[in-house]
Amino acid sequence: MTNVSPAARFASGQWRGYYRQMRLQFPQQQTMEFADGMVRGEGGDELGPFRIEGQYRRDGDEVRIGWIKTYRGGHSVLYVGSWDGTWIRGTWSLQGGSGDEFGFAPAVAAAAEAVR
């Protein structure tokens, strides 16, 4: 995935958000490093530590992003979403079909929204 314009650039650093599963919402935080259409990072949630690796690109007026979250010694989860300028929102899925939605924002933006 290439052809990423300067407007599509994300802030590398700490990101916070959530994923939903079975009508419940779970917090998640991770570092995300963006460069040359690639995203990498690591983080943790209630299931444990994980690493992420993926790509992003401009698709018309939309910036699409996807990554695989892999738990240490465990399973992997596919995340696919789009950037609205503040949040990355989309869906996650496990091999076999189960999944739900997620949302992430830079830690500063996520904290500001939580205060509202």
Secondary structure, DSSP 8 states (H G I E B T S, - for coil): -----GGG----EEEEEEEEETTEEEEEEEEEEEETTEEEEEEEETTEEEEEEEEEEEETTEEEEEEEEEETTS-EEEEEEEE-SS-EEEEEE-TTS-EEEEEEEEHHHHHHHHH-
